[in-house]
């Protein structure tokens, strides 16, 4: 059960990372 929050944090981190990458690609 303690791992669920970790997974949530990982997912949100990956999501924000993808968003940043997409934003960077769009800017370029």
mmCIF file as gemmi writes it, N, C-alpha and C atoms, coordinates in Angstrom:
data_model
loop_
_atom_site.group_PDB
_atom_site.id
_atom_site.type_symbol
_atom_site.label_atom_id
_atom_site.label_alt_id
_atom_site.label_comp_id
_atom_site.label_asym_id
_atom_site.label_entity_id
_atom_site.label_seq_id
_atom_site.pdbx_PDB_ins_code
_atom_site.Cartn_x
_atom_site.Cartn_y
_atom_site.Cartn_z
_atom_site.occupancy
_atom_site.B_iso_or_equiv
_atom_site.pdbx_formal_charge
_atom_site.auth_seq_id
_atom_site.auth_asym_id
_atom_site.pdbx_PDB_model_num
ATOM 1 N N . UNK Axp A 1 ? 0.841 -1.199 0 1 0 ? 1 A 1
ATOM 2 C CA . UNK Axp A 1 ? 0 0 0 1 0 ? 1 A 1
ATOM 3 C C . UNK Axp A 1 ? 0.88 1.253 0 1 0 ? 1 A 1
ATOM 4 N N . UNK Axp A 2 ? 2.047 1.16 0.617 1 0 ? 2 A 1
ATOM 5 C CA . UNK Axp A 2 ? 2.934 2.328 0.646 1 0 ? 2 A 1
ATOM 6 C C . UNK Axp A 2 ? 3.503 2.614 -0.745 1 0 ? 2 A 1
ATOM 7 N N . UNK Axp A 3 ? 3.383 1.642 -1.624 1 0 ? 3 A 1
ATOM 8 C CA . UNK Axp A 3 ? 3.962 1.828 -2.963 1 0 ? 3 A 1
ATOM 9 C C . UNK Axp A 3 ? 3.021 2.622 -3.868 1 0 ? 3 A 1
ATOM 10 N N . UNK Axp A 4 ? 1.732 2.614 -3.55 1 0 ? 4 A 1
ATOM 11 C CA . UNK Axp A 4 ? 0.776 3.318 -4.411 1 0 ? 4 A 1
ATOM 12 C C . UNK Axp A 4 ? 1.147 4.791 -4.568 1 0 ? 4 A 1
ATOM 13 N N . UNK Axp A 5 ? 1.414 5.516 -3.471 1 0 ? 5 A 1
ATOM 14 C CA . UNK Axp A 5 ? 1.806 6.924 -3.6 1 0 ? 5 A 1
ATOM 15 C C . UNK Axp A 5 ? 3.058 7.077 -4.461 1 0 ? 5 A 1
ATOM 16 N N . UNK Axp A 6 ? 4.023 6.181 -4.274 1 0 ? 6 A 1
ATOM 17 C CA . UNK Axp A 6 ? 5.249 6.25 -5.074 1 0 ? 6 A 1
ATOM 18 C C . UNK Axp A 6 ? 4.909 6.151 -6.553 1 0 ? 6 A 1
ATOM 19 N N . UNK Axp A 7 ? 4.047 5.194 -6.892 1 0 ? 7 A 1
ATOM 20 C CA . UNK Axp A 7 ? 3.665 5.007 -8.29 1 0 ? 7 A 1
ATOM 21 C C . UNK Axp A 7 ? 2.965 6.268 -8.798 1 0 ? 7 A 1
ATOM 22 N N . UNK Axp A 8 ? 2.121 6.846 -7.95 1 0 ? 8 A 1
ATOM 23 C CA . UNK Axp A 8 ? 1.41 8.068 -8.344 1 0 ? 8 A 1
ATOM 24 C C . UNK Axp A 8 ? 2.409 9.175 -8.636 1 0 ? 8 A 1
ATOM 25 N N . UNK Axp A 9 ? 3.381 9.331 -7.751 1 0 ? 9 A 1
ATOM 26 C CA . UNK Axp A 9 ? 4.403 10.373 -7.932 1 0 ? 9 A 1
ATOM 27 C C . UNK Axp A 9 ? 5.186 10.096 -9.213 1 0 ? 9 A 1
ATOM 28 N N . UNK Axp A 10 ? 5.544 8.842 -9.434 1 0 ? 10 A 1
ATOM 29 C CA . UNK Axp A 10 ? 6.293 8.492 -10.642 1 0 ? 10 A 1
ATOM 30 C C . UNK Axp A 10 ? 5.489 8.828 -11.882 1 0 ? 10 A 1
ATOM 31 N N . UNK Axp A 11 ? 4.195 8.461 -11.873 1 0 ? 11 A 1
ATOM 32 C CA . UNK Axp A 11 ? 3.34 8.709 -13.036 1 0 ? 11 A 1
ATOM 33 C C . UNK Axp A 11 ? 3.236 10.201 -13.317 1 0 ? 11 A 1
ATOM 34 N N . UNK Axp A 12 ? 3.008 10.988 -12.279 1 0 ? 12 A 1
ATOM 35 C CA . UNK Axp A 12 ? 2.881 12.444 -12.465 1 0 ? 12 A 1
ATOM 36 C C . UNK Axp A 12 ? 4.216 13.015 -12.954 1 0 ? 12 A 1
ATOM 37 N N . UNK Axp A 13 ? 5.339 12.475 -12.43 1 0 ? 13 A 1
ATOM 38 C CA . UNK Axp A 13 ? 6.654 12.953 -12.864 1 0 ? 13 A 1
ATOM 39 C C . UNK Axp A 13 ? 6.852 12.653 -14.343 1 0 ? 13 A 1
ATOM 40 N N . UNK Axp A 14 ? 6.53 11.422 -14.741 1 0 ? 14 A 1
ATOM 41 C CA . UNK Axp A 14 ? 6.66 11.038 -16.15 1 0 ? 14 A 1
ATOM 42 C C . UNK Axp A 14 ? 5.737 11.888 -17.001 1 0 ? 14 A 1
ATOM 43 N N . UNK Axp A 15 ? 4.542 12.158 -16.483 1 0 ? 15 A 1
ATOM 44 C CA . UNK Axp A 15 ? 3.571 12.956 -17.242 1 0 ? 15 A 1
ATOM 45 C C . UNK Axp A 15 ? 4.109 14.364 -17.466 1 0 ? 15 A 1
ATOM 46 N N . UNK Axp A 16 ? 4.603 14.981 -16.407 1 0 ? 16 A 1
ATOM 47 C CA . UNK Axp A 16 ? 5.136 16.346 -16.528 1 0 ? 16 A 1
ATOM 48 C C . UNK Axp A 16 ? 6.357 16.34 -17.45 1 0 ? 16 A 1
ATOM 49 N N . UNK Axp A 17 ? 7.151 15.267 -17.371 1 0 ? 17 A 1
ATOM 50 C CA . UNK Axp A 17 ? 8.321 15.165 -18.236 1 0 ? 17 A 1
ATOM 51 C C . UNK Axp A 17 ? 7.877 15.104 -19.691 1 0 ? 17 A 1
ATOM 52 N N . UNK Axp A 18 ? 6.853 14.295 -19.981 1 0 ? 18 A 1
ATOM 53 C CA . UNK Axp A 18 ? 6.325 14.192 -21.348 1 0 ? 18 A 1
ATOM 54 C C . UNK Axp A 18 ? 5.789 15.547 -21.799 1 0 ? 18 A 1
ATOM 55 N N . UNK Axp A 19 ? 5.045 16.216 -20.906 1 0 ? 19 A 1
ATOM 56 C CA . UNK Axp A 19 ? 4.498 17.537 -21.251 1 0 ? 19 A 1
ATOM 57 C C . UNK Axp A 19 ? 5.636 18.496 -21.588 1 0 ? 19 A 1
ATOM 58 N N . UNK Axp A 20 ? 6.688 18.477 -20.788 1 0 ? 20 A 1
ATOM 59 C CA . UNK Axp A 20 ? 7.825 19.374 -21.026 1 0 ? 20 A 1
ATOM 60 C C . UNK Axp A 20 ? 8.46 19.051 -22.376 1 0 ? 20 A 1
ATOM 61 N N . UNK Axp A 21 ? 8.617 17.763 -22.668 1 0 ? 21 A 1
ATOM 62 C CA . UNK Axp A 21 ? 9.217 17.357 -23.94 1 0 ? 21 A 1
ATOM 63 C C . UNK Axp A 21 ? 8.338 17.807 -25.096 1 0 ? 21 A 1
ATOM 64 N N . UNK Axp A 22 ? 7.032 17.603 -24.961 1 0 ? 22 A 1
ATOM 65 C CA . UNK Axp A 22 ? 6.101 18.009 -26.022 1 0 ? 22 A 1
ATOM 66 C C . UNK Axp A 22 ? 6.147 19.516 -26.203 1 0 ? 22 A 1
ATOM 67 N N . UNK Axp A 23 ? 6.176 20.26 -25.106 1 0 ? 23 A 1
ATOM 68 C CA . UNK Axp A 23 ? 6.232 21.728 -25.18 1 0 ? 23 A 1
ATOM 69 C C . UNK Axp A 23 ? 7.528 22.147 -25.879 1 0 ? 23 A 1
ATOM 70 N N . UNK Axp A 24 ? 8.626 21.496 -25.535 1 0 ? 24 A 1
ATOM 71 C CA . UNK Axp A 24 ? 9.91 21.82 -26.166 1 0 ? 24 A 1
ATOM 72 C C . UNK Axp A 24 ? 9.866 21.546 -27.659 1 0 ? 24 A 1
ATOM 73 N N . UNK Axp A 25 ? 9.278 20.415 -28.039 1 0 ? 25 A 1
ATOM 74 C CA . UNK Axp A 25 ? 9.183 20.08 -29.462 1 0 ? 25 A 1
ATOM 75 C C . UNK Axp A 25 ? 8.323 21.096 -30.189 1 0 ? 25 A 1
ATOM 76 N N . UNK Axp A 26 ? 7.249 21.528 -29.534 1 0 ? 26 A 1
ATOM 77 C CA . UNK Axp A 26 ? 6.349 22.494 -30.164 1 0 ? 26 A 1
ATOM 78 C C . UNK Axp A 26 ? 7.066 23.827 -30.351 1 0 ? 26 A 1
ATOM 79 N N . UNK Axp A 27 ? 7.868 24.221 -29.355 1 0 ? 27 A 1
ATOM 80 C CA . UNK Axp A 27 ? 8.585 25.5 -29.453 1 0 ? 27 A 1
ATOM 81 C C . UNK Axp A 27 ? 9.593 25.439 -30.589 1 0 ? 27 A 1
ATOM 82 N N . UNK Axp A 28 ? 10.246 24.3 -30.742 1 0 ? 28 A 1
ATOM 83 C CA . UNK Axp A 28 ? 11.244 24.151 -31.807 1 0 ? 28 A 1
ATOM 84 C C . UNK Axp A 28 ? 10.506 23.91 -33.118 1 0 ? 28 A 1
